[in-house]
Amino acid sequence: MTNDEKPLLERLRAMVGVANPPDVARDAVNAGMIRHWCDAMADANPVYTDPDRAAKSIHGGIVAPPAMLNAWTMPGLPGRRGSDPSMSPMRTLDAAGFTSVIATNSEHEYVRYLRPGDLLHGHNELVDVSDEKQTALGLGHFVTSRTSYRTQDGQEVGRMFFRLLKFQPGTARAAPPAAAAAPARELPPRPPRRETTLRAAEVRAGDALAPCPVPITTTLIVAGAIASRDYQDVHHDKGAAIRRGTPDIFMNILTSSGLVARYVTDWAGPEALLTALRIRLGAPNHPGDTLLLEGRVAKAKGGRIEVALRGANRLGDHVTGTVLLTLPV
């Protein structure tokens, strides 16, 4: 029996644990990409873009938004090379008819913030491929990978655990009868960004973060995809998105991560250090909707804070998860 004749899941799981050559970023961390990201996310944290403010901060200079971690090694418009071994599970699933893809989970751990000049190498391995599942989008397999990010001198700066769904277009469960349109929500204004950083003594478990509405526009979705070098057609091409089973383009998971990180640092202040960001996506963000981010301090011990959060749109919860951060003591 040749490898191509083996059952699909057997072929996929044979790739688990196989280390791939590293993905090397096309560009070193740089101010231009950082500004592009901050423009897309409307993130005005001065440690990312203001050299004078950043120089006086705990960083001593410009740093990249931590949620950008995996944006640096994204392939951009050229896409992955056909010979790239890390794409073997994707190509195998494509050949079996699972041609559509959507990210479902992203977990970042930040060892240190990135600085201009860092050239990232992403060391990726496949962790798991699920049995075939019937999902709301269609029949598919969940594919889970783990990546360690290191600089050109081998220093580990971050880690990512990532899960996506590869599914067959046109195999979605029958949609339930359409419900009556939800009444328009009365949304609060966006809370102001904190100019000075919270101290640990100012934060208690149970503290609520002010809710923050984020209007979902086509511009935001496309700008976030481009800023994160994600050229999947479902994030900018409405026709392609409809052919793949969704009513319109939808936001990518890197933009959701960036908005969550902005929400937490706007609340905590510019020198709050994010150490982990773990999110799960649910209802998609389509143009014309509004994402309402809400959070609460789940744990506060010393300077270490855990914020539990959710972001809902009119379809339901778009994002849920936690952000870990440290505050000055």
N, C-alpha and C positions, 0 to 999 in steps of 0.2 A: 504494500500500500504506500503510495507516495504521500508526501506531506499534504498536498492539496486534496487528497481523498479522505483524510482524517476528519472526524466531526469538527465542526467549527469551534466549539468551546474548547476541545482538546488542543487545537492549534493555537488558540488565543492564550490559553493558560500555560502553554509551553514557553511563552515569552515572559512570564512573570519572573521577576527577580533578576533578569538579564540586564546588566549595566550597559548603557549606551554611551557612545562618545559624547562629550559635553556639547551643549548648545552654547556657542560663543556669541555674545551680543555684537550686533553690527556696529554699534557705537558705544564709546565709554559714556558713563553718566555725564550729562552736560546740562548747562543752564537753559538752552533752547527747549529741549524736551520737557524739562521741569516746568518752564513757563507755559508750554502748550498744555500740559496736564492740568496745571492750576487754573488756566483759563477755562478749560472744559468743565472742571468740577466747581468753578467759582470759589476756589480755595485761596483765601488771602493771607494765609499764615506767613508772616514775614521771614521766618527762618528758611523758607524755600526760595524766596525770590528777592529779598532785600539784603544786599551784601553788608550794609552798615548794621542793620538790626541783627542779622545772623552772626556777625563778628562779635557782638556784645552778648550773645546768647550762650547757653551751656555748650552749644556745638562749636563755637568759635569760627563759624563760617557756614556757607550755604550747604544744606543737605537736601536730599530728594525726599518727597513724600513717601513714607514707608509702603503705602498700598501700591506703589508703582513696581514693587519687587519683581514680578514676573513680566512686566511690560518691557523691560530692557532686553530680554532675550526672545521676544516675539519676532517672528520672521518678517513682518511687514507685508507689503503688497506682493513681493515675489513669491511668498508662501514657502512651505517646506520643500526641500529638494526631494525628488522621487526616490533617491537612494538613501534618504535619512532613515536609519534603523529605528528611531523613536516613533516613526510613523507606521511601522509594520502593523500594529493592531488596528489602526484606523483604516489602512488600505485593505486589510483582511475583512473588516466589517463592511467597508464600501462594496467590495466584490460580492458580499453575501446579501446586499440590498439594504444594509443599514446606513444609508447615505446622509441622513440628517443628524445634526449634532446640537446639543444645548448643554451648557455647563450647569451643574446643580450645587456643588459644594466647593468652597475654597477656604483653606486654613493656612494662614501665614504665621510664621514665627520670625521675629526680627532680632538678630544677634547684635547688630549695630546699624545705624542709619548710613545710607550710601552718600558718598561725596563726589563732586565732579572729579573725573579722572579714573574712577573705579570702572574696570572692564569686567563685566559679569560673565561667569561660566556656569551654566545650569547643568548639573549632573542628575539626570532623570532615570527613573526605573519604574516599570509597570508593577503595581502592587496586587491588583485583582481585576478580574472580569467576571461580572455576575452571570448567573443563568439568564435565559431570555425572560424578560418581564413584560407584562401588558401594562403600559402606562397611559395616562390621559393623552399623551402625544402620539403613542403608537407602540408597536412591539419593538423592544430594544434591549440593549445590554448597557449596564453601568460600568464604566471603565475608570479605574482609580490609579493614580500615579503619585509618586513622591519625588520631589526635586530638592537638591541641596544647591544653594547659590554661593559661589566663591569668587573672590577677586582674582586678578591675574597672577597674584603671588600665592594663591591657594588658601587665603583666609576665608573661612565660612562667615557669611554675613546674614544669611537667612535660610529658611526652609519653607517648603510649600507642600501641602497635601491637597490634591485636586481630584474632583470626580466630575465626569460628564456622562451624558446619555447619548449613545448612538442608536438611532431608531429608524424604522422604515416609514417613509411618508405614506399617508393614506391608510394606515392601520390603527388609527386612533379609536378609542371607545366611542360609541354613539353618544353624541352630546345630549345632556338632559334638556327637557323643554326650557326655552328661554324664560328666565325669571324677569319680573318687572324691574325696570331700571332703578338702581339705587338712588335715593334722593340725594341731591347735591349736599355735600358736607360744608359746614362752616369751618373754614380753615384759619388757624392763627397766623400771625405774621412770622416771618423768619426771625428767630432770636438773634440779637447782636453777637458778634464775635468777641470773645473775651480778649482784652489787650494784655492783661497780666495773668500769669499762670496761677491756678489754684494751689494752695498749700495742702498737704495731707490732712492737717488738723481741721480744715474747712469742709471735709467730705465725710459723710456718714453713710453706712449701708441703708438703703431705702430712699436716699435722695433721688428725686426725679429730675431728669433733664427736660428743659422746655421743649415741647414738640416743635418740629421743623418741617414745613411743607416744601416739597421740591416739585415744581411744575415739570411734567415730562413732555418735552417737545421733540420733534424730529431733529432739531439742531443739537439738543443735548445728547441724544442717542448716537448720532453720527459723530459729533465732536468727541465724545468719550471713546468710541471705537477707534477713531483715528489716533487720538492721543495715546491709546494703549496698543497701537499697531495691530489691531484686530480687524482684519478685512473679511471676516466671514460675511457672506452676502446678506444673511438675515438681519444684519445690523444696519444696512444702508439701502438695500434694494427691496422695495415693497413687493414687486412681482415675484422675486425669488422667495421671499418670506411666505407669501400666499401659497406658492407651489409646495413649500415644505410643511404646510399645514397650520400656519398661524395667520391671523387676519391682517397683520401689519408688521413692520419691522419692530424689533424689541431690543431693550438695553442689554449690553453684555455684562458679564459678572465683574469685570475689572472696573467698570464705571460704578456699579453698585458698591464695590469695595471702596472706591475713592470717595463716594458720597457718605458712606458710613464713617470712614476715617475723618472726613471733614467735619461731620456732625459732632463727633466726640472731641476733636481738638478745638473746635470753636467753643465748646462748653468748658473744656479744661484749661485752655490757654496755650500759647505758642510753644512753650517749653515742656509740655507734657510729653513723655516718651512712650510711644506705643511699643509694646513688646509682643503682642499677638493680636490677630484679627481673624475671627472664625465665623463664616457666614454660610447660610443655606438659602437657596432661592426657591420660591414657590411661584405665585402668580406673576406672569411677565409684566414688565413695564412697557406699555404701548404709548405712542403719541396721543396727546389730548387728555391724559389722565394726570393725577397728582399723587406723588408718593409722600406720605406723612410719616416721618421718622420720629420715634419715641424711644426713650431709654430710661433706665433706672440703675442706680448703683447697687449691684448684687453683693459685692464684698468690698471692704475697705480695711486693710490692715497695714499699719505703717504707711509707707508711701505707695503701696501696691493696691491698685483699684481694678475691679472687674465691673464693667458696664454691660448689662443685658439689654438688648434692643430689638426692636421690630420696626419694619417699615411696610405700611399697608397702602394699597391702591383700591380702586372700586371693585376689583376682582377678588381681593383678599390680601393675605400677607405676601408681599413680594420678597422680603428678606427678613430673616431672623438670625440671631447669633450673639456673640459676645466680643468685646474688645478689652484687652488687658493693657494697662498703662501704669507708669510710675509717675508720681508727683514729688516735687521737692518736699523734704521733711521739715 
